[in-house]
Amino acid sequence: MNASKRHKSEVWKKAPLAYVVAEIAISPYYTLGTLIPAIQQKLRSAFPRTVEGTEHELQFGIGLSSGVGSANTAVSPRPFWTLTTAENTRAVNLNPKGISFHATEYEDSADFLRRLSEIFEALQEAQFDGFVERTGLRYVDLIVPSGKSRARDFCQSSIIGPEIGPDENVLHNLWTRNIEKKGMSVRATVATPAPPGVLLPPNLTVLQLRDSRPLEEAKTRAKGGGDTGWIDIDVSRQPTEQFEAEKVSIAFRELKSMVRDTFDGLVSDYAIGEWE
């Protein structure tokens, strides 16, 4: 059964969101720095704090010398700018290869998409005209059981494997699937439970935002030896087109719909009851 039919409200009392990032990867735009003052001005009321700096990208290549292949690397400096809310729960990160919106909390899906559209509108008003190579949306929801419940209780039985035997102690259980659907790449990973001491999925680039309520609860439970888990959904598309705020906003509404459909197919009735 599609879980969306079980939802009574878009605003959940105990939403499991730990982290969400929406990103557009762009063809290198080395004059982005000249647009930052205008972008900052347009977003200042929502993102009053600014951090700027340089990150170093490690690049790998294959060099040929005297007919013998050899691996070589180069370190390339890359400027970045991060605009953050006063509460430190949302941020916009900009660099010459990508622009991303990070959040550890929001009111509901409409609120998130509205804020994202405002960022794209600010970019367009600042005359940003980069070439979009990829749009991606990644959601990480945490499973934090309470009472006698277990992480595995929060997901469909078809993805958590057979019931645990009385003499078994499962250290961790991971399920993953990669598919293509409606022109989108969809990757979903579920940990029920997650490996001991690992609260967030690997390969998740996070900014220094305030921990979400689920992450704080997961840390507390892990300290007490309890199990936790996660649902990690990454949906992307490669539009390869010039940036237009309205087009990109529509693309992210479609990505968000796919994230929701994927999430609905993974969680159990018990999870809906606990979170809603």
C-alpha positions, 0 to 999 in steps of 0.5 A, a space after each residue: 500500500 502506498 504510504 501517502 494514502 496513510 498520511 493525515 497531514 503533511 506536517 508530522 509531529 515527529 518527522 524523522 528528517 536528519 538532513 536534506 540537500 538539494 544541489 545543481 552541479 554546473 559547468 565550471 563558472 569561474 566568475 561566480 565570485 563577481 555575482 556573490 555580492 548581488 546574491 548575498 544582498 538578495 538572500 540576506 534577510 533569510 541568510 544573514 550569516 556568510 562564511 567564505 573560504 577556499 577548499 582544495 579539490 584533489 584531482 586524479 589523472 593518468 600521465 604518460 611518460 616514456 610510454 609507461 602509464 603513471 597515476 598523478 594527482 593535483 590539488 586545485 584550490 576552489 573558493 566557496 561561499 556559505 550563507 546561513 540562517 540565524 538559527 543555523 538550520 539552513 544554508 546555501 553553499 556556492 562554488 564554481 562547480 555547484 550550488 546547494 541548499 542544505 537543511 536540518 529542519 523545515 515546516 513541510 514540503 511546500 515550505 522547503 520547495 518555496 525556499 529553494 525557489 527563492 534561492 533560484 530566483 535570487 540567482 537569476 536576478 543576479 544574472 547567473 547564467 551557468 550551464 546545469 549538468 545535474 540536479 540532485 535531491 538527497 534526503 536522510 531520515 533517521 530511525 530512532 526506536 523507542 520502548 521495545 521497538 527495533 529499527 527493523 520495525 520501521 520498514 517494509 518486511 520485504 527489505 529487512 530480511 527474515 526474522 531474527 532468531 532467538 540466538 542471533 544478534 544482528 550487528 547491522 543490516 543494509 539494503 540498497 537499490 539503484 534504479 532509473 525511473 521517469 528519466 531519474 536516477 534513484 538510489 535508496 539505502 536503508 540501514 535497520 539497524 545501522 552499524 554500531 556508532 555510525 549515525 549517518 550514512 557514508 558519503 554524505 557531505 554536510 555543513 556545520 548546521 545545528 543537529 536536527 532533533 532526530 540526530 540528537 535523539 539518535 546520539 542519545 540512544 546510541 550512547 545507551 547501546 540502543 540501535 538506530 537506522 536510516 533511510 537514505 534516498 538520492 534522486 537525480 537527473 541530468 538536464 544539461 541546459 542553461 540555468 533558468 529559475 523556473 525550469 530548475 524549480 519545476 525539476 526539483 518539484 519532480 525530484 521531491 515527488 520521486 523522493 516521496 514515492 520512494 520513501 512511501 514504498 520503504 516505510 511500514 505502517 508502524 513508522 507512519 504511526 510513530 512519526 505522524 
